[in-house]
Amino acid sequence: MLTCLALTWLNPHVYLDTVFLLGSVANTHGDGRWAFALGAGLASIVWFFGLAYGARLLGGVLGSPRAWRVLDGVIAVVMIALGVSLVLPH
């Protein structure tokens, strides 16, 4: 439990992302900064619960080496497409 708490609260990314980055972007929204911060916090909660729930649902499917090869192939295609889109002129 202490290791979990230490990895969470002693992680500098928590403060860089939450306090500095989110705070800086929220400040650009003027009077809507609190609504922006609330929306960003809710989006984060939905994202992480979605990851956890999706991992539980896909646990059986991703139990085989073949599934991981397919997933790795899809990721490779996406990465190559992103790289090509960055190189080609718009």
N, C-alpha and C positions, 0 to 999 in steps of 0.2 A: 504494500500500500504506500509506503514511504517512497519507494522508487517511482511509482506512478505519479505521485504528487510532485516529486522532484523533476521528473521529465516534463511535466506540464508547466509548473510555475517557475522553474529555473531555466526554461528554454527561452533564449533571447528572441526567437522568432515570434513568440506569443506577443511580446511587447512591440516589436518592430511592425508586425502586421496589424495588430489590434489598435494600439495607441497611436503610433506615428502615421502609418499608411491610411488606415480607416479614418482616423481623426483629421488628417490633412484633406482627404477627399470629401469628407462630410462638411468641412468648413467652407468648401466652395459652393455649397448648396444654400447658403444664407439661412433664412428662417426655417427652411426645411431640413436642416442638418440633423435634427433629432429623429425625424421621420426616416431619413436616409440611414442613419445608424441603426435604428430599429429594424428596418428592412434588411440591412446587411446582416444583422445578428440572426434574424429569422431565416434568411437564406442559408446561413451557415449551419443552423440547427437542422433544417430540412436536408441539406447536402450530406451531413455526417450521419444522420439517421437513415437516409436513403442508401448510403454506402453500406452501413451495417446490415440493414434489412436485405439489400441486394446481395450482399455476400452470403447471407444465410440462405436465400432462395437459390443462388447459383452454386452453393457449396457442393451439391451432388453432381451437377453438370461439369464443374471444373475439377472434378476428382480424377479425370483421366489425362494421361500425357497428350493424347490426340487433341483434346479440347484446348490445352495450353499451346500446342503448335498452331492451331487455327487462330487463337487469340493473338499470338505473337505475329502471325502473318498479317492479320488485320491491322495491328499496330504498325507494322513495318510499312504497309501500303499508305496509311495515313501520314506517317512521318515523311515518306518519300514525296507524297503529294504536297505536303506543307513546304518541304525544302524546294521543290520545283517551283511552287507558287511564289516563293521568296526570290528566286533567281530570275524568273521570267519578268520582263517589263510589263507594266499594267497599261 
